[in-house]
Amino acid sequence: MGSLGDRYAANVTEIFNLNKLRKARAKQDAEREAAANRVAFGRTRAEKQADREAEARRARMLDGRRLDDTPDKS
Protein backbone atom coordinates (compact mmCIF):
# COMPACT_ATOMS: atom_id res chain seq x y z
CA MET A 1 0.00 0.00 0.00
CA GLY A 2 1.08 3.54 -0.53
CA SER A 3 1.36 6.27 1.97
CA LEU A 4 -1.52 8.51 2.97
CA GLY A 5 -0.19 11.32 0.78
CA ASP A 6 -0.24 9.11 -2.33
CA ARG A 7 -3.84 8.07 -1.75
CA TYR A 8 -4.90 11.67 -1.08
CA ALA A 9 -3.21 12.95 -4.26
CA ALA A 10 -4.99 10.31 -6.34
CA ASN A 11 -8.43 11.42 -5.10
CA VAL A 12 -8.00 15.19 -5.51
CA THR A 13 -9.66 16.62 -8.58
CA GLU A 14 -8.70 19.72 -10.46
CA ILE A 15 -9.98 22.98 -9.00
CA PHE A 16 -11.71 25.32 -11.45
CA ASN A 17 -13.36 28.71 -11.31
CA LEU A 18 -17.12 28.44 -11.82
CA ASN A 19 -17.37 32.03 -13.03
CA LYS A 20 -14.81 31.41 -15.78
CA LEU A 21 -16.62 28.21 -16.76
CA ARG A 22 -19.96 30.04 -16.95
CA LYS A 23 -18.49 32.85 -19.06
CA ALA A 24 -16.74 30.41 -21.40
CA ARG A 25 -19.98 28.50 -21.92
CA ALA A 26 -21.89 31.75 -22.59
CA LYS A 27 -19.22 32.80 -25.10
CA GLN A 28 -19.48 29.48 -26.94
CA ASP A 29 -23.27 29.79 -27.05
CA ALA A 30 -23.02 33.34 -28.41
CA GLU A 31 -20.52 32.24 -31.09
CA ARG A 32 -22.80 29.37 -32.09
CA GLU A 33 -25.79 31.73 -32.36
CA ALA A 34 -23.76 34.26 -34.35
CA ALA A 35 -22.69 31.58 -36.81
CA ALA A 36 -26.31 30.53 -37.28
CA ASN A 37 -27.34 34.16 -37.85
CA ARG A 38 -24.57 34.66 -40.41
CA VAL A 39 -25.89 31.68 -42.35
CA ALA A 40 -29.51 32.81 -42.09
CA PHE A 41 -29.16 36.57 -42.60
CA GLY A 42 -25.59 37.40 -43.52
CA ARG A 43 -24.47 38.83 -46.79
CA THR A 44 -21.11 40.35 -47.48
CA ARG A 45 -20.69 44.06 -48.06
CA ALA A 46 -19.79 43.35 -51.69
CA GLU A 47 -23.03 41.38 -52.21
CA LYS A 48 -25.11 44.20 -50.74
CA GLN A 49 -23.29 46.80 -52.87
CA ALA A 50 -23.77 44.69 -56.04
CA ASP A 51 -27.51 44.44 -55.31
CA ARG A 52 -27.78 48.21 -54.78
CA GLU A 53 -25.94 48.88 -58.05
CA ALA A 54 -28.11 46.41 -59.96
CA GLU A 55 -31.28 48.02 -58.59
CA ALA A 56 -30.03 51.49 -59.53
CA ARG A 57 -29.21 50.22 -63.02
CA ARG A 58 -32.71 48.73 -63.40
CA ALA A 59 -34.29 52.00 -62.22
CA ARG A 60 -32.24 54.07 -64.69
CA MET A 61 -33.16 51.75 -67.57
CA LEU A 62 -36.84 51.89 -66.65
CA ASP A 63 -36.81 55.70 -66.40
CA GLY A 64 -35.00 55.96 -69.72
CA ARG A 65 -37.67 53.93 -71.49
CA ARG A 66 -40.67 55.59 -69.84
CA LEU A 67 -43.23 57.05 -72.21
CA ASP A 68 -44.17 60.65 -71.62
CA ASP A 69 -47.92 60.81 -70.86
CA THR A 70 -48.17 64.57 -70.56
CA PRO A 71 -50.12 66.30 -73.37
CA ASP A 72 -48.18 68.47 -75.82
CA LYS A 73 -48.81 72.20 -75.16
CA SER A 74 -48.01 73.75 -78.55
Beta strands, then each sheet from edge to edge (+ up, - down):
end
